[in-house]
Amino acid sequence: MMKRYQNSLLSDAAFILLFIVCFIHVVFAAGDPNHYLFNMILLNVSFLIAVMTYFTNITVGLILNIVFIFGYGTYTIYQTVVVGEPLQSYHYYWLIMTPVLTAIVSLLTASSKRLQQEAVQLQKRNASLATLDERTNLKNSLSFQSDATIFMALSNRYDIPLTLLVMTVKHWDELSRMISQAQITEMIYDISRMSETSIRMNDSLYMLNTDHPTWGLLLFTDQDGANVVVQRLKEKVESFNTIEFSGKYKLDMKLTIGAIQYNSQEIPTPLDFIVKARQKMEYDV
């Protein structure tokens, strides 16, 4: 947290310094009417080096500044020794302030990149720790694995029947092409709400896959009890097709459902539980 604050503070400071130096550059270039054109050329060169540093890296900025200092220094020496022009303030100014502007831009770039990296890391961390699906507020697959591990242990210890029911929308890929993205999200929510009303309070509903919507229901019942839930879900779908889905989405929907009762010998892990239930879906045609 402290490191993130320091990076943010460093980025803000570099941003403010950039404005200050740019303001000084413009004032200095416009403040000497005798060398206005010369100063404007060097101002543009200074900004060009800074921009190239921003879009590349500090190494490129250093090389460009070395080339600039060598070239401008050679020109200044020639004007002083050969032409006889005395050294003036603008000679020193551009030799000093051009590298300063580049350094500030590189500092701003480095701090911004660190903030972006931290933001990406935070997003990955949030994604790995999130236990709810964004669109439906249902528990996701991460939460399923945690809950299923506990429920499977309870089933073994107290000999409580536990069944996983997995369901998807039949021909989802084709159906999703017929409606808008907003309607897809709304349909997923409607199906989730319908599923929640079909199970008991102590049963759990999960969104196992959001790309190809797949729901999982952990039921404290045996295979026969799960079959009753399957029948109830299909009856509700038929009712929704008549009352809601056909009117709202202009299409009919059918579910593909598979259910498997937990057996510690055949299903050692929550992922195996899902695989076995998906295999049962193949027989629901």
Beta strands, then each sheet from edge to edge (+ up, - down):
strand 1: 139-140
strand 2: 163-169
strand 3: 204-209
strand 4: 214-219
strand 5: 255-261
sheet 1: 1+ 3+ 4- 2+ 5-
end
